[in-house]
């Protein structure tokens, strides 16, 4: 086992535990307690966010503690962790992989199915946005970059969310329609608007470019 495989196992356990809470058959105590709350759509999504964030932060803290990069309780020590073949797992590499998996979209980046990953901020109704939620199934608003008058459709697939509400910020995989038109013109941290018709309903910022055709050449 490598340090990366060790971290990926924790990442998968986090996801399986989360799925048991919200997609299980109700046999788990937490799943039953959540069902008993009888939350509406917005309340259920907010609870999903709280539990997902809590599990992410907890697993990340445990991994950093095992790697000697953070305290466990009130003690910070260096631990030596080996797999069954005697390969050392701890010693500095766990911290980097933990950040990549839990906070930097490594699974989505490695999958590479989107053109880029972006941080999206949805406007509230008072800011001109919608009053209804957005779902991560086939939602394709237009994208508008400052450097070009042309707009193109960009399908949004939310990361670790099923829906978002006006005023929310979310990370999403973006699949563009007009890749050839924007080839060689995008870069990370670039900002854009997303629109429904002529109305801007939110803003975005590119976090990771996955489609190399889109990446702006270095100068």
N, C-alpha and C positions, 0 to 999 in steps of 0.2 A: 504494500500500500504506500502511496505517495502522500505528502502533506496535502496536495490538492484533493485527492480522493477522500482523505479524512474529512476535510472541510465540506466537500460535496455531500458526503453522507449526512452531516449535520443539517445542511441545507434541505436535503430531501426529507429528513425526519421532521423538520419544522413544517414543511408543506403538508406532509401526511397527517400530522397532528392537527393542523388548521382545517384540513378537509374533513377530518373526523368530527370536529366540532360543528361544522356547518353543512356538510354533505353526507354525514353518516346516517345510520339507521335509528339513532336515538338511544342506543345502548350505552354510550359514553355519558357519564354524569354531566359533563359540561354541555354536551349536545342537548340533553333533556332540559337543563336549566335555561338554555337559550331559547328553546322552543316554548317553554312555559312563559317567557316574557311576552309572547304574542306581539312582537314589534311590527310596526308598519314598515313600508319599503325603505324609507329614509333612516329610521331607527336601526333596522337590521344592517344596513350598509355602514352606518357609523360604528356599530358594534364590531362588524367585520374589520374595519380599519383599526380600531383600538386593539383588538386581540392580535391582529396580524403584526402591527407595529411592536406590541409588547413581546411577542414571540421572537421577532427578528432581533430586537435589541438584547433580549435575554440570551439567545443562542450566540450572538456575536460577542457578548461580554464573557460568556463561558469559554469560548475559543481563545479570546485574547488572554484570559486568565491562565488557561492551560499552556499557552505559549510563553508565559512569563512577561507579557506586555501590559498587563493590567492586574489589579488586585482581585483576589477572591476573598470576600469578606473584608477584613482589615489587614490582610497580609498579601504582599506581592512577592512571589518566589519564582525561581526558574525550575520547571519540571522537565523530566526526561521521559518522553513517551515513545515506545517502540511497538511495531507491529509484530506478528507472530514469527516473521523471518528475521527479526532483529534490526529492521530498518528504522532509523531515527525519524520521527515525525515532527517533534517540536524543535525549537531552536531559531525561530524567526520567520519561517516561511508561512506558518499558519496564519499569522496576522494579515499578511498581504492577500492571501486567497480569501480569507474571511471577508475582508472589505469588498473584494471584487464580486463575490457571490451574493452577499447580503445587501450591499449598498450601490454597486456599480453595474448592475444588469449583466453580469457575465453569462448567465444562461441564455438570455435573449441575444446578446452579442455573438456568442458562439453558434447559436442557431442560425443567425444571419438571414432570416426570412423577410425582414423589413428593409426599407431603404435607409431609414435612420430612426433613432430613438430620440424623443423630445420630451421636455417638461412642458406641460400644457396648463394654462390658467384660464378657467372659464369665467366669463363676465357674469355678474349678477343682473337681474332685471333692471335695476337702477342704473347699471352701466351700459345698458342696451342689449344684454344677453337674454337668453330664454328663461322661462319660469319653470320649465319641466326638465327632468333628468335626461342624461345621455347614456346610452347603453353600448357596451363593447361588442356589438354584433353588426358589422356592415355599415357603421356610421362613417360617411364620406363627405365631410365639408370641403370647401375650396380652401387652398393654401395661397397666401399672398405674401411674397417677399418684397422688400422695399426697392430692390434693384431692378425689378421687372414689372411691367404692367400686366403680364399674363398671369392668370390664376390656373391652378390645376387641382384636381380632386386628390385628396390624401386620406386613405382609409386609416382610421384610428383603432388600434387594439390596445386596450388599457392593460397595464402591467399590474398584476395583483389586485385588480379591481373589476367588478362586474358592471358597475354604473358609477357615474359621477353626477354631482348636482351643481347648479349655478353657484359660482363663488369658489368651487373646489380647485385644487391643484393636483395634477396626476401625471405620472409618467406613462408614455404610450409608444408602441411601435407604429411607425408611419410607413405606409406603402403608397408611393406616388403613382399617378397615372402618366404624367409627361416627363419621364426620366430623361429622355434624349434632349429635351429643350433645356433642362437644368444641368446637364452634364458638365462637370468641371467648374461648377459655380457655387457650391455650398461648402460651408465649413462649420466646425463645431463652435458653439456659442452664438451662432447666427440666429437672429430673431425673425419671427413671421407672425402674421395674423391668420386665423382660420375663420371662415365666413359661411353663412347660409344666404346665398344670393348676394345682395349688396350690403348686408348687415354683418359687421364683425361681431362674433360671439365669444372671442377669446384670443389670447396670444400664446405663442410658443417659443421655445428656445431649443435648438438642436444640442443634444447631449453627446450622442455617438453617431457617426456616419458609418453605416454598414455596407452600403453599395459604393464601391470604389469609383464607379463612373461619375458619381455626383461630387466627389471630393475636389475642392479647389486646389490647384497646384501650388506648392510652396514657392514663395518668391525670394 
